Amino acid sequence: MQVTIEPISKVVEAFASLPGIGPKTAQRLTYFLLRAPEETARSLAEAITEMKGAVRFCTLCWTITDVEPCMICTSPARDQAMLCVVEEPLDILALERTRVFKGVYHVLHGALDPLHGISVDDLKIPQLLRRLEGESPVREVILATNPNVEGDATAGYLERLLRPLGLQVTRIARGLPVGGDLEYADEVTLARALEGRRSA
């Protein structure tokens, strides 16, 4: 006979609803919190509550921020003429770690995926178009969507939408990872590496 304790079950279910956390991990996290000092559980709960109250979406680029507009959008060191379009806020973190891109961003919050009911209306595409209207300083839009079917479909759609605006529309190159061997690369990766080649 299995004994179910309702408060524990609720916490397990809450953890299991998070992406990347299965039932076993949810149970481990729950039982860790049960054994931990009360202050640990209270600090976690307070941190989550504070985050939900303080963090919002930047109304310019739609990334997550605790100031409005976000620090990237308002930084005088950023090139406002270069706009990089990404799918998710986490993509900005990845690009910022390279310390190469010095422009600004626009977050779509997803990619076109008709099979899962995600259409143009579900993404921040109208906000992107409004941002580029009028006297926008943007001269180049870099499409940095994920290298999969949905990302390619989204980039293709945006490219057709933005070209008539007279902007330079580019896509990030794709190819081999540093330290990778040609013999282990798949055909699509090799083809894209060849297409994205540059002068030596």
C-alpha positions in Angstrom: 0.0 0.0 0.0 1.4 3.4 -1.1 0.9 6.3 1.3 0.3 9.6 -0.5 1.1 12.8 1.4 -0.8 15.6 -0.3 1.7 18.5 0.4 4.6 16.4 -0.9 2.7 15.3 -4.0 1.9 18.9 -4.8 5.6 19.9 -4.7 6.6 16.8 -6.8 4.0 17.7 -9.4 5.2 21.3 -9.4 8.8 20.3 -10.0 7.8 17.7 -12.6 5.9 20.4 -14.6 9.2 22.2 -15.2 11.1 21.5 -18.5 13.8 18.9 -18.3 12.7 17.6 -14.9 11.2 14.1 -14.9 9.3 12.4 -12.0 12.4 10.9 -10.4 14.3 14.3 -10.4 11.1 16.0 -9.1 11.0 13.5 -6.2 14.7 14.0 -5.4 14.4 17.8 -5.3 11.3 17.5 -3.1 12.9 15.2 -0.6 16.1 17.4 -0.6 13.9 20.4 0.4 12.2 18.3 3.1 15.6 17.4 4.7 17.1 20.9 4.2 16.9 23.6 6.8 13.6 25.5 6.7 15.6 28.6 5.7 16.7 26.9 2.4 13.1 26.2 1.4 12.0 29.7 2.4 14.9 31.4 0.5 13.9 29.4 -2.6 10.3 30.4 -2.4 11.1 34.0 -1.7 13.6 34.1 -4.6 11.0 32.7 -7.0 8.3 35.2 -5.8 10.7 38.1 -6.1 11.8 37.1 -9.6 8.1 36.8 -10.7 7.4 40.3 -9.3 10.6 42.1 -10.6 11.3 40.5 -14.0 9.4 41.5 -17.1 9.8 41.7 -20.8 11.6 44.7 -22.4 9.1 46.5 -24.5 11.7 47.2 -27.2 13.4 43.8 -27.7 11.2 41.5 -25.6 14.0 39.9 -23.6 13.7 39.4 -19.9 14.8 42.3 -17.8 14.3 44.0 -14.4 14.7 47.5 -15.8 12.7 49.1 -18.6 14.0 49.3 -21.3 16.7 46.6 -20.8 20.4 47.4 -20.4 21.3 46.2 -23.9 18.7 48.4 -25.6 19.8 51.5 -23.7 23.5 50.9 -23.8 25.4 53.7 -25.7 28.1 51.2 -26.5 25.7 49.1 -28.6 25.3 49.6 -32.4 21.6 50.4 -32.9 22.0 49.9 -36.6 22.5 46.1 -36.2 19.6 44.1 -35.0 19.9 40.4 -34.3 16.7 38.4 -34.2 16.7 35.3 -31.9 14.0 32.8 -30.9 14.4 32.9 -27.1 16.0 35.2 -24.4 18.5 32.4 -23.6 19.8 32.8 -27.2 21.0 36.3 -26.2 23.0 34.9 -23.4 24.7 32.5 -25.7 25.6 35.2 -28.3 26.7 37.6 -25.5 29.2 35.0 -24.3 31.0 35.2 -27.6 31.7 38.9 -27.0 31.6 39.4 -30.8 28.1 40.9 -31.5 27.9 44.6 -30.5 24.4 45.4 -31.8 20.9 45.0 -30.3 18.4 42.2 -30.2 14.8 41.2 -30.9 13.3 38.1 -29.3 10.5 36.3 -31.1 9.6 34.0 -28.2 9.5 30.9 -30.4 9.6 29.8 -34.0 6.9 29.1 -36.6 5.6 25.5 -36.0 2.2 24.9 -37.6 2.2 21.2 -36.4 2.1 22.5 -32.8 -0.2 25.5 -33.6 2.5 28.2 -33.4 1.8 30.8 -36.1 2.9 34.3 -36.9 0.4 35.7 -34.4 2.0 33.8 -31.5 5.5 35.4 -32.1 6.8 38.9 -31.6 6.8 39.5 -35.4 4.3 42.4 -35.4 6.5 44.1 -32.7 9.6 43.6 -34.9 7.9 45.2 -37.9 6.7 48.2 -35.7 10.3 48.6 -34.5 11.6 48.8 -38.0 9.0 51.3 -39.2 9.5 55.0 -39.5 12.9 56.5 -38.7 14.4 53.3 -37.3 18.2 53.4 -37.1 18.4 49.7 -38.1 20.3 49.0 -41.3 21.0 45.3 -41.0 18.8 42.5 -39.5 20.7 39.3 -38.6 18.5 36.3 -38.5 19.9 34.0 -35.8 17.2 31.3 -35.5 18.0 27.7 -34.6 19.3 25.4 -37.3 16.2 23.2 -37.5 13.0 23.0 -39.6 11.1 25.5 -37.5 14.1 28.0 -37.3 14.7 27.8 -41.0 11.0 28.3 -41.8 10.9 31.3 -39.4 14.1 32.8 -41.0 12.7 32.3 -44.5 9.4 34.0 -43.6 11.2 37.0 -41.9 13.5 37.3 -44.9 10.6 37.6 -47.3 8.9 40.1 -45.0 11.9 42.3 -44.3 13.6 42.6 -47.8 11.0 45.0 -49.2 11.9 47.4 -46.3 15.2 48.1 -47.9 17.2 46.5 -45.1 20.2 44.3 -45.4 19.0 40.9 -44.2 21.6 38.3 -43.3 21.7 34.9 -41.5 24.3 33.5 -39.2 26.6 31.0 -40.9 26.5 27.4 -39.9 29.2 24.9 -40.1 31.6 22.7 -38.2 32.2 23.1 -34.5 35.8 24.0 -33.4 37.7 20.8 -32.9 35.2 18.7 -35.0 36.4 16.2 -37.5 35.0 16.2 -41.1 34.5 12.5 -41.1 32.0 12.7 -38.2 30.0 15.6 -39.6 26.6 15.0 -41.2 25.9 16.0 -44.8 23.7 19.0 -43.9 26.4 20.5 -41.6 29.1 20.0 -44.2 26.9 21.5 -46.9 26.2 24.6 -44.8 29.9 24.9 -43.9 30.7 25.0 -47.6 27.9 27.5 -48.3 29.0 29.8 -45.4 32.7 29.8 -46.5 34.7 33.0 -46.6 38.0 34.2 -47.9 41.0 32.5 -46.3 
